[in-house]
Amino acid sequence: MNDRLPTLVFLPGLANDAEVWADVRAALAARRPNPPLVSEAVVADDHTRGTSLPEMAQALLARLNGPLVLVGHSMGGMLAQHAALLAPGRVAGLALVATTARPDTPELIALRTEACGHFAAGRVDEVLRANVPFAFHPHHAGNAALVARYFAIVRRAGAAQLIAQNQAVMARADLRPHLGAIDTRRCPTLVLCGEGDALTPPEMSGEIAAAMAGAQLEVLPRCGHMLLLEEPGAVAAALGHWLQVFG
């Protein structure tokens, strides 16, 4: 048995970086118990390391030492699921935020392929503008500053990473038949989503929780897919309450 405190690791979603977690982490730090229940948090952008989700998960596990509590948003949640299946002895907890265990449908693959063509042609903002109603809850979609911040985060990834990460997501396997192998008694699991998420609707979070006996499901009101930016205080509150299981 490893008595070392697990490291809390935040995994951003597709074309996102550490900024997407900044407000949540700040709100969570204010709730930090003393003594701490987990070791100092880090943000891992491991979706830039590898051409597939299993490769990215292997890179994450190789880069970080000891037990890990993985908190993944969207593609980061997919990565966290892969890591937990690859190394059940290392992953001590999971928080899966606005994500899915399903593979892409043919329709989604077609949409992503078309988007990759736009990215390659330098039309990133065109895709982002069309994506706003899917990324944000209607309550937040009209917030120009919030949307501009999201655009800036994605632009920083650049076209090459947008294409590579979309290709990795398109090629992902169906993890639903395998989630039952994750023992939530030794890997406490929170499944968190926004009630207005149009990209990974609550039903996708519900089926993850249902496949993992003992997983906790929480649906946040007035939140869409980008709930980390929309309602960081509510996300931090949910994570802070869940992290108490490590005490």
ChimeraX commands (.cxc) that place a marker at each C-alpha (Angstrom):
marker #1 position 0.00,0.00,0.00 radius 0.5
marker #1 position 1.40,3.40,-1.01 radius 0.5
marker #1 position 0.97,5.95,1.83 radius 0.5
marker #1 position 2.05,8.83,-0.39 radius 0.5
marker #1 position -0.62,11.47,-0.99 radius 0.5
marker #1 position -1.96,11.25,-4.53 radius 0.5
marker #1 position -1.18,14.10,-6.90 radius 0.5
marker #1 position -4.21,16.03,-8.14 radius 0.5
marker #1 position -3.93,16.36,-11.93 radius 0.5
marker #1 position -6.16,18.60,-14.05 radius 0.5
marker #1 position -6.49,17.56,-17.71 radius 0.5
marker #1 position -7.77,20.19,-20.17 radius 0.5
marker #1 position -10.06,19.38,-23.07 radius 0.5
marker #1 position -9.38,19.47,-26.79 radius 0.5
marker #1 position -7.29,22.50,-27.83 radius 0.5
marker #1 position -7.43,23.82,-24.26 radius 0.5
marker #1 position -4.55,24.62,-21.93 radius 0.5
marker #1 position -3.98,25.37,-18.24 radius 0.5
marker #1 position -6.05,28.58,-18.39 radius 0.5
marker #1 position -9.28,26.66,-18.78 radius 0.5
marker #1 position -8.79,25.27,-15.25 radius 0.5
marker #1 position -7.44,28.52,-13.69 radius 0.5
marker #1 position -10.67,29.84,-12.14 radius 0.5
marker #1 position -11.72,26.42,-10.84 radius 0.5
marker #1 position -8.29,25.86,-9.28 radius 0.5
marker #1 position -8.34,29.29,-7.62 radius 0.5
marker #1 position -11.78,28.62,-6.14 radius 0.5
marker #1 position -10.74,25.14,-5.06 radius 0.5
marker #1 position -7.57,26.45,-3.38 radius 0.5
marker #1 position -9.75,28.55,-1.08 radius 0.5
marker #1 position -11.38,25.31,0.09 radius 0.5
marker #1 position -8.10,23.45,0.57 radius 0.5
marker #1 position -8.20,21.53,3.88 radius 0.5
marker #1 position -5.35,21.49,6.36 radius 0.5
marker #1 position -3.76,19.00,6.38 radius 0.5
marker #1 position -4.25,18.49,2.63 radius 0.5
marker #1 position -6.00,15.38,1.34 radius 0.5
marker #1 position -4.05,15.33,-1.93 radius 0.5
marker #1 position -0.66,16.69,-2.92 radius 0.5
marker #1 position -0.15,19.92,-4.87 radius 0.5
marker #1 position -2.21,20.14,-8.04 radius 0.5
marker #1 position -0.67,20.15,-11.50 radius 0.5
marker #1 position -2.12,20.73,-14.97 radius 0.5
marker #1 position -1.06,18.22,-17.61 radius 0.5
marker #1 position -1.47,19.05,-21.30 radius 0.5
marker #1 position -0.70,15.48,-22.34 radius 0.5
marker #1 position -3.09,15.55,-25.27 radius 0.5
marker #1 position -0.18,17.12,-27.14 radius 0.5
marker #1 position 1.97,14.01,-26.60 radius 0.5
marker #1 position 1.01,11.16,-28.92 radius 0.5
marker #1 position -1.29,10.49,-31.82 radius 0.5
marker #1 position -3.92,8.45,-29.96 radius 0.5
marker #1 position -5.64,8.59,-26.60 radius 0.5
marker #1 position -3.86,5.43,-25.33 radius 0.5
marker #1 position -0.48,6.94,-26.31 radius 0.5
marker #1 position -1.39,10.17,-24.53 radius 0.5
marker #1 position -2.44,8.26,-21.43 radius 0.5
marker #1 position 0.85,6.36,-21.43 radius 0.5
marker #1 position 2.74,9.68,-21.71 radius 0.5
marker #1 position 0.81,11.08,-18.77 radius 0.5
marker #1 position 1.53,8.03,-16.60 radius 0.5
marker #1 position 5.21,8.07,-17.55 radius 0.5
marker #1 position 5.63,11.77,-16.81 radius 0.5
marker #1 position 4.06,11.80,-13.34 radius 0.5
marker #1 position 5.11,9.68,-10.37 radius 0.5
marker #1 position 3.09,7.92,-7.71 radius 0.5
marker #1 position -0.68,7.73,-7.24 radius 0.5
marker #1 position -2.80,10.17,-9.22 radius 0.5
marker #1 position -6.23,11.74,-8.89 radius 0.5
marker #1 position -7.21,12.68,-12.43 radius 0.5
marker #1 position -9.71,15.47,-13.08 radius 0.5
marker #1 position -10.41,15.59,-16.80 radius 0.5
marker #1 position -12.64,17.87,-18.86 radius 0.5
marker #1 position -14.02,16.72,-22.23 radius 0.5
marker #1 position -11.08,15.14,-24.11 radius 0.5
marker #1 position -9.19,15.28,-20.81 radius 0.5
marker #1 position -11.92,13.08,-19.34 radius 0.5
marker #1 position -11.44,10.60,-22.16 radius 0.5
marker #1 position -7.72,10.61,-21.42 radius 0.5
marker #1 position -8.41,10.04,-17.70 radius 0.5
marker #1 position -10.59,7.01,-18.47 radius 0.5
marker #1 position -7.83,5.48,-20.60 radius 0.5
marker #1 position -5.24,6.11,-17.87 radius 0.5
marker #1 position -7.43,4.48,-15.21 radius 0.5
marker #1 position -7.91,1.39,-17.38 radius 0.5
marker #1 position -4.21,1.20,-18.27 radius 0.5
marker #1 position -2.93,1.67,-14.71 radius 0.5
marker #1 position -5.59,0.85,-12.12 radius 0.5
marker #1 position -2.93,0.65,-9.42 radius 0.5
marker #1 position -1.83,4.22,-10.06 radius 0.5
marker #1 position -5.10,6.09,-10.53 radius 0.5
marker #1 position -6.53,6.70,-7.05 radius 0.5
marker #1 position -9.48,8.84,-8.11 radius 0.5
marker #1 position -11.34,10.16,-11.15 radius 0.5
marker #1 position -13.43,13.24,-11.79 radius 0.5
marker #1 position -14.88,13.06,-15.30 radius 0.5
marker #1 position -16.21,16.45,-16.34 radius 0.5
marker #1 position -18.40,17.04,-19.42 radius 0.5
marker #1 position -17.08,13.99,-21.21 radius 0.5
marker #1 position -18.17,10.70,-22.77 radius 0.5
marker #1 position -17.12,7.07,-23.04 radius 0.5
marker #1 position -18.78,6.67,-26.43 radius 0.5
marker #1 position -16.92,6.60,-29.75 radius 0.5
marker #1 position -17.72,9.26,-32.33 radius 0.5
marker #1 position -20.68,8.55,-34.58 radius 0.5
marker #1 position -20.19,8.66,-38.38 radius 0.5
marker #1 position -22.00,12.01,-38.35 radius 0.5
marker #1 position -19.60,13.46,-35.77 radius 0.5
marker #1 position -16.61,12.12,-37.67 radius 0.5
marker #1 position -17.88,13.86,-40.79 radius 0.5
marker #1 position -18.30,17.14,-38.89 radius 0.5
marker #1 position -14.83,16.89,-37.33 radius 0.5
marker #1 position -13.28,16.06,-40.70 radius 0.5
marker #1 position -14.93,19.13,-42.24 radius 0.5
marker #1 position -13.74,21.26,-39.31 radius 0.5
marker #1 position -10.17,19.99,-39.77 radius 0.5
marker #1 position -10.33,21.18,-43.37 radius 0.5
marker #1 position -11.31,24.65,-42.13 radius 0.5
marker #1 position -8.48,24.61,-39.57 radius 0.5
marker #1 position -5.95,23.67,-42.26 radius 0.5
marker #1 position -7.23,26.57,-44.40 radius 0.5
marker #1 position -6.82,29.07,-41.54 radius 0.5
marker #1 position -10.54,29.39,-40.76 radius 0.5
marker #1 position -10.34,28.59,-37.03 radius 0.5
marker #1 position -12.59,31.48,-35.97 radius 0.5
marker #1 position -15.26,30.43,-38.45 radius 0.5
marker #1 position -15.52,27.05,-36.73 radius 0.5
marker #1 position -15.38,28.59,-33.26 radius 0.5
marker #1 position -18.22,31.00,-33.99 radius 0.5
marker #1 position -20.41,28.17,-35.23 radius 0.5
marker #1 position -19.51,26.17,-32.12 radius 0.5
marker #1 position -20.54,28.77,-29.52 radius 0.5
marker #1 position -24.15,27.50,-29.08 radius 0.5
marker #1 position -22.76,24.01,-28.49 radius 0.5
marker #1 position -19.94,25.06,-26.16 radius 0.5
marker #1 position -21.95,27.37,-23.89 radius 0.5
marker #1 position -25.26,27.28,-22.07 radius 0.5
marker #1 position -27.71,29.87,-23.48 radius 0.5
marker #1 position -27.32,31.81,-20.23 radius 0.5
marker #1 position -23.62,32.35,-21.02 radius 0.5
marker #1 position -23.45,32.25,-24.82 radius 0.5
marker #1 position -24.09,36.02,-25.04 radius 0.5
marker #1 position -21.23,36.88,-22.69 radius 0.5
marker #1 position -18.79,38.43,-25.15 radius 0.5
marker #1 position -15.85,38.49,-22.74 radius 0.5
marker #1 position -16.31,34.84,-21.82 radius 0.5
marker #1 position -16.59,33.75,-25.45 radius 0.5
marker #1 position -13.54,35.85,-26.41 radius 0.5
marker #1 position -11.53,34.17,-23.65 radius 0.5
marker #1 position -12.54,30.75,-24.97 radius 0.5
marker #1 position -11.55,31.76,-28.53 radius 0.5
marker #1 position -8.14,32.94,-27.31 radius 0.5
marker #1 position -7.51,29.64,-25.53 radius 0.5
marker #1 position -8.31,27.60,-28.62 radius 0.5
marker #1 position -6.35,29.88,-30.96 radius 0.5
marker #1 position -3.24,29.28,-28.84 radius 0.5
marker #1 position -3.40,25.56,-29.66 radius 0.5
marker #1 position -2.98,26.34,-33.36 radius 0.5
marker #1 position -4.29,24.54,-36.41 radius 0.5
marker #1 position -1.86,21.61,-36.25 radius 0.5
marker #1 position -2.90,20.69,-32.71 radius 0.5
marker #1 position -6.58,21.23,-33.47 radius 0.5
marker #1 position -6.30,18.77,-36.34 radius 0.5
marker #1 position -4.17,16.21,-34.46 radius 0.5
marker #1 position -6.38,16.21,-31.38 radius 0.5
marker #1 position -9.57,15.93,-33.43 radius 0.5
marker #1 position -8.06,12.99,-35.29 radius 0.5
marker #1 position -7.21,11.26,-31.98 radius 0.5
marker #1 position -10.75,11.80,-30.70 radius 0.5
marker #1 position -12.28,10.50,-33.95 radius 0.5
marker #1 position -10.23,7.30,-33.66 radius 0.5
marker #1 position -11.09,6.57,-30.02 radius 0.5
marker #1 position -12.53,3.26,-28.90 radius 0.5
marker #1 position -15.85,2.65,-27.15 radius 0.5
marker #1 position -14.90,2.49,-23.46 radius 0.5
marker #1 position -18.40,1.78,-22.15 radius 0.5
marker #1 position -17.93,-2.01,-21.99 radius 0.5
marker #1 position -14.73,-1.56,-19.97 radius 0.5
marker #1 position -15.69,1.02,-17.34 radius 0.5
marker #1 position -17.04,-1.62,-14.97 radius 0.5
marker #1 position -13.47,-2.78,-14.45 radius 0.5
marker #1 position -12.69,0.47,-12.59 radius 0.5
marker #1 position -13.27,-0.25,-8.89 radius 0.5
marker #1 position -14.75,2.92,-7.38 radius 0.5
marker #1 position -14.09,1.60,-3.87 radius 0.5
marker #1 position -10.36,2.20,-4.43 radius 0.5
marker #1 position -10.81,4.81,-7.19 radius 0.5
marker #1 position -13.61,7.16,-6.03 radius 0.5
marker #1 position -15.25,8.64,-9.10 radius 0.5
marker #1 position -17.23,11.83,-9.67 radius 0.5
marker #1 position -19.05,12.33,-12.98 radius 0.5
marker #1 position -19.90,16.00,-13.45 radius 0.5
marker #1 position -21.69,17.78,-16.29 radius 0.5
marker #1 position -23.76,20.82,-17.19 radius 0.5
marker #1 position -27.48,20.43,-17.65 radius 0.5
marker #1 position -27.32,22.34,-20.95 radius 0.5
marker #1 position -24.26,20.61,-22.44 radius 0.5
marker #1 position -25.02,20.18,-26.14 radius 0.5
marker #1 position -21.71,18.46,-27.00 radius 0.5
marker #1 position -21.64,15.78,-24.30 radius 0.5
marker #1 position -25.22,15.80,-22.99 radius 0.5
marker #1 position -26.04,14.66,-19.43 radius 0.5
marker #1 position -27.18,11.26,-20.72 radius 0.5
marker #1 position -23.53,10.53,-21.63 radius 0.5
marker #1 position -22.42,11.34,-18.09 radius 0.5
marker #1 position -25.30,9.26,-16.77 radius 0.5
marker #1 position -24.21,6.18,-18.66 radius 0.5
marker #1 position -20.62,6.56,-17.40 radius 0.5
marker #1 position -21.87,6.73,-13.81 radius 0.5
marker #1 position -24.22,3.80,-14.38 radius 0.5
marker #1 position -21.36,1.67,-15.76 radius 0.5
marker #1 position -19.20,2.35,-12.69 radius 0.5
marker #1 position -20.94,1.05,-9.59 radius 0.5
marker #1 position -20.55,3.58,-6.80 radius 0.5
marker #1 position -19.73,6.55,-9.03 radius 0.5
marker #1 position -21.27,9.88,-8.02 radius 0.5
marker #1 position -23.18,11.82,-10.69 radius 0.5
marker #1 position -23.80,15.56,-10.42 radius 0.5
marker #1 position -25.48,17.82,-12.98 radius 0.5
marker #1 position -24.89,21.58,-12.63 radius 0.5
marker #1 position -27.64,24.03,-13.64 radius 0.5
marker #1 position -27.04,26.89,-16.11 radius 0.5
marker #1 position -23.92,25.19,-17.45 radius 0.5
marker #1 position -22.97,23.95,-20.90 radius 0.5
marker #1 position -19.91,22.11,-22.14 radius 0.5
marker #1 position -17.52,24.85,-21.03 radius 0.5
marker #1 position -18.73,24.79,-17.43 radius 0.5
marker #1 position -15.16,25.38,-16.20 radius 0.5
marker #1 position -15.37,28.92,-17.61 radius 0.5
marker #1 position -19.11,29.40,-17.15 radius 0.5
marker #1 position -19.53,28.50,-13.47 radius 0.5
marker #1 position -16.08,27.79,-11.98 radius 0.5
marker #1 position -17.31,28.30,-8.42 radius 0.5
marker #1 position -19.97,25.61,-8.79 radius 0.5
marker #1 position -17.45,23.23,-10.37 radius 0.5
marker #1 position -14.98,23.89,-7.54 radius 0.5
marker #1 position -17.69,23.31,-4.94 radius 0.5
marker #1 position -18.55,19.92,-6.47 radius 0.5
marker #1 position -14.89,18.92,-6.71 radius 0.5
marker #1 position -14.14,20.14,-3.17 radius 0.5
marker #1 position -16.98,18.10,-1.71 radius 0.5
marker #1 position -15.89,15.01,-3.65 radius 0.5
marker #1 position -12.23,15.37,-2.65 radius 0.5
marker #1 position -13.26,14.87,0.98 radius 0.5
marker #1 position -13.43,11.12,0.25 radius 0.5
marker #1 position -9.61,11.12,0.30 radius 0.5
marker #1 position -9.53,12.22,3.95 radius 0.5
marker link #1:1,2 radius 0.2
marker link #1:2,3 radius 0.2
marker link #1:3,4 radius 0.2
marker link #1:4,5 radius 0.2
marker link #1:5,6 radius 0.2
marker link #1:6,7 radius 0.2
marker link #1:7,8 radius 0.2
marker link #1:8,9 radius 0.2
marker link #1:9,10 radius 0.2
marker link #1:10,11 radius 0.2
marker link #1:11,12 radius 0.2
marker link #1:12,13 radius 0.2
marker link #1:13,14 radius 0.2
marker link #1:14,15 radius 0.2
marker link #1:15,16 radius 0.2
marker link #1:16,17 radius 0.2
marker link #1:17,18 radius 0.2
marker link #1:18,19 radius 0.2
marker link #1:19,20 radius 0.2
marker link #1:20,21 radius 0.2
marker link #1:21,22 radius 0.2
marker link #1:22,23 radius 0.2
marker link #1:23,24 radius 0.2
marker link #1:24,25 radius 0.2
marker link #1:25,26 radius 0.2
marker link #1:26,27 radius 0.2
marker link #1:27,28 radius 0.2
marker link #1:28,29 radius 0.2
marker link #1:29,30 radius 0.2
marker link #1:30,31 radius 0.2
marker link #1:31,32 radius 0.2
marker link #1:32,33 radius 0.2
marker link #1:33,34 radius 0.2
marker link #1:34,35 radius 0.2
marker link #1:35,36 radius 0.2
marker link #1:36,37 radius 0.2
marker link #1:37,38 radius 0.2
marker link #1:38,39 radius 0.2
marker link #1:39,40 radius 0.2
marker link #1:40,41 radius 0.2
marker link #1:41,42 radius 0.2
marker link #1:42,43 radius 0.2
marker link #1:43,44 radius 0.2
marker link #1:44,45 radius 0.2
marker link #1:45,46 radius 0.2
marker link #1:46,47 radius 0.2
marker link #1:47,48 radius 0.2
marker link #1:48,49 radius 0.2
marker link #1:49,50 radius 0.2
marker link #1:50,51 radius 0.2
marker link #1:51,52 radius 0.2
marker link #1:52,53 radius 0.2
marker link #1:53,54 radius 0.2
marker link #1:54,55 radius 0.2
marker link #1:55,56 radius 0.2
marker link #1:56,57 radius 0.2
marker link #1:57,58 radius 0.2
marker link #1:58,59 radius 0.2
marker link #1:59,60 radius 0.2
marker link #1:60,61 radius 0.2
marker link #1:61,62 radius 0.2
marker link #1:62,63 radius 0.2
marker link #1:63,64 radius 0.2
marker link #1:64,65 radius 0.2
marker link #1:65,66 radius 0.2
marker link #1:66,67 radius 0.2
marker link #1:67,68 radius 0.2
marker link #1:68,69 radius 0.2
marker link #1:69,70 radius 0.2
marker link #1:70,71 radius 0.2
marker link #1:71,72 radius 0.2
marker link #1:72,73 radius 0.2
marker link #1:73,74 radius 0.2
marker link #1:74,75 radius 0.2
marker link #1:75,76 radius 0.2
marker link #1:76,77 radius 0.2
marker link #1:77,78 radius 0.2
marker link #1:78,79 radius 0.2
marker link #1:79,80 radius 0.2
marker link #1:80,81 radius 0.2
marker link #1:81,82 radius 0.2
marker link #1:82,83 radius 0.2
marker link #1:83,84 radius 0.2
marker link #1:84,85 radius 0.2
marker link #1:85,86 radius 0.2
marker link #1:86,87 radius 0.2
marker link #1:87,88 radius 0.2
marker link #1:88,89 radius 0.2
marker link #1:89,90 radius 0.2
marker link #1:90,91 radius 0.2
marker link #1:91,92 radius 0.2
marker link #1:92,93 radius 0.2
marker link #1:93,94 radius 0.2
marker link #1:94,95 radius 0.2
marker link #1:95,96 radius 0.2
marker link #1:96,97 radius 0.2
marker link #1:97,98 radius 0.2
marker link #1:98,99 radius 0.2
marker link #1:99,100 radius 0.2
marker link #1:100,101 radius 0.2
marker link #1:101,102 radius 0.2
marker link #1:102,103 radius 0.2
marker link #1:103,104 radius 0.2
marker link #1:104,105 radius 0.2
marker link #1:105,106 radius 0.2
marker link #1:106,107 radius 0.2
marker link #1:107,108 radius 0.2
marker link #1:108,109 radius 0.2
marker link #1:109,110 radius 0.2
marker link #1:110,111 radius 0.2
marker link #1:111,112 radius 0.2
marker link #1:112,113 radius 0.2
marker link #1:113,114 radius 0.2
marker link #1:114,115 radius 0.2
marker link #1:115,116 radius 0.2
marker link #1:116,117 radius 0.2
marker link #1:117,118 radius 0.2
marker link #1:118,119 radius 0.2
marker link #1:119,120 radius 0.2
marker link #1:120,121 radius 0.2
marker link #1:121,122 radius 0.2
marker link #1:122,123 radius 0.2
marker link #1:123,124 radius 0.2
marker link #1:124,125 radius 0.2
marker link #1:125,126 radius 0.2
marker link #1:126,127 radius 0.2
marker link #1:127,128 radius 0.2
marker link #1:128,129 radius 0.2
marker link #1:129,130 radius 0.2
marker link #1:130,131 radius 0.2
marker link #1:131,132 radius 0.2
marker link #1:132,133 radius 0.2
marker link #1:133,134 radius 0.2
marker link #1:134,135 radius 0.2
marker link #1:135,136 radius 0.2
marker link #1:136,137 radius 0.2
marker link #1:137,138 radius 0.2
marker link #1:138,139 radius 0.2
marker link #1:139,140 radius 0.2
marker link #1:140,141 radius 0.2
marker link #1:141,142 radius 0.2
marker link #1:142,143 radius 0.2
marker link #1:143,144 radius 0.2
marker link #1:144,145 radius 0.2
marker link #1:145,146 radius 0.2
marker link #1:146,147 radius 0.2
marker link #1:147,148 radius 0.2
marker link #1:148,149 radius 0.2
marker link #1:149,150 radius 0.2
marker link #1:150,151 radius 0.2
marker link #1:151,152 radius 0.2
marker link #1:152,153 radius 0.2
marker link #1:153,154 radius 0.2
marker link #1:154,155 radius 0.2
marker link #1:155,156 radius 0.2
marker link #1:156,157 radius 0.2
marker link #1:157,158 radius 0.2
marker link #1:158,159 radius 0.2
marker link #1:159,160 radius 0.2
marker link #1:160,161 radius 0.2
marker link #1:161,162 radius 0.2
marker link #1:162,163 radius 0.2
marker link #1:163,164 radius 0.2
marker link #1:164,165 radius 0.2
marker link #1:165,166 radius 0.2
marker link #1:166,167 radius 0.2
marker link #1:167,168 radius 0.2
marker link #1:168,169 radius 0.2
marker link #1:169,170 radius 0.2
marker link #1:170,171 radius 0.2
marker link #1:171,172 radius 0.2
marker link #1:172,173 radius 0.2
marker link #1:173,174 radius 0.2
marker link #1:174,175 radius 0.2
marker link #1:175,176 radius 0.2
marker link #1:176,177 radius 0.2
marker link #1:177,178 radius 0.2
marker link #1:178,179 radius 0.2
marker link #1:179,180 radius 0.2
marker link #1:180,181 radius 0.2
marker link #1:181,182 radius 0.2
marker link #1:182,183 radius 0.2
marker link #1:183,184 radius 0.2
marker link #1:184,185 radius 0.2
marker link #1:185,186 radius 0.2
marker link #1:186,187 radius 0.2
marker link #1:187,188 radius 0.2
marker link #1:188,189 radius 0.2
marker link #1:189,190 radius 0.2
marker link #1:190,191 radius 0.2
marker link #1:191,192 radius 0.2
marker link #1:192,193 radius 0.2
marker link #1:193,194 radius 0.2
marker link #1:194,195 radius 0.2
marker link #1:195,196 radius 0.2
marker link #1:196,197 radius 0.2
marker link #1:197,198 radius 0.2
marker link #1:198,199 radius 0.2
marker link #1:199,200 radius 0.2
marker link #1:200,201 radius 0.2
marker link #1:201,202 radius 0.2
marker link #1:202,203 radius 0.2
marker link #1:203,204 radius 0.2
marker link #1:204,205 radius 0.2
marker link #1:205,206 radius 0.2
marker link #1:206,207 radius 0.2
marker link #1:207,208 radius 0.2
marker link #1:208,209 radius 0.2
marker link #1:209,210 radius 0.2
marker link #1:210,211 radius 0.2
marker link #1:211,212 radius 0.2
marker link #1:212,213 radius 0.2
marker link #1:213,214 radius 0.2
marker link #1:214,215 radius 0.2
marker link #1:215,216 radius 0.2
marker link #1:216,217 radius 0.2
marker link #1:217,218 radius 0.2
marker link #1:218,219 radius 0.2
marker link #1:219,220 radius 0.2
marker link #1:220,221 radius 0.2
marker link #1:221,222 radius 0.2
marker link #1:222,223 radius 0.2
marker link #1:223,224 radius 0.2
marker link #1:224,225 radius 0.2
marker link #1:225,226 radius 0.2
marker link #1:226,227 radius 0.2
marker link #1:227,228 radius 0.2
marker link #1:228,229 radius 0.2
marker link #1:229,230 radius 0.2
marker link #1:230,231 radius 0.2
marker link #1:231,232 radius 0.2
marker link #1:232,233 radius 0.2
marker link #1:233,234 radius 0.2
marker link #1:234,235 radius 0.2
marker link #1:235,236 radius 0.2
marker link #1:236,237 radius 0.2
marker link #1:237,238 radius 0.2
marker link #1:238,239 radius 0.2
marker link #1:239,240 radius 0.2
marker link #1:240,241 radius 0.2
marker link #1:241,242 radius 0.2
marker link #1:242,243 radius 0.2
marker link #1:243,244 radius 0.2
marker link #1:244,245 radius 0.2
marker link #1:245,246 radius 0.2
marker link #1:246,247 radius 0.2
view
